[in-house]
C-alpha cells in the first residue's frame, strides 16, 4: 500500500511509532521479512507496471476471530 501511495503521488504523513517485542523471537523471522521487503522493492523498481497490477496476497491466510459484527442501519 505504501509503494502504491508513493507511485501514485499521494500525500503522505509519517509519525513516530515505537515497537517493542517482549518475547525475543528469533532473528530468522526478521531476516526473512527483510529479504521479502527487498524483493518487493526490486519488483517495484524493475517491473513497476506488472507489480502495480499484480494480485498480492499472503501465501497462507491469516488466522482471525470475529469479535463483533456491526449491522448496517435500516432507514
ABEGO torsion letter per residue (X at the ends): XAAAAAAAGBBBBBBBBBBBBAAGBBAAAAAAAAAAAAAAAAAAAABAAAAAABBBBBABBBBBBBABBBBBBBX
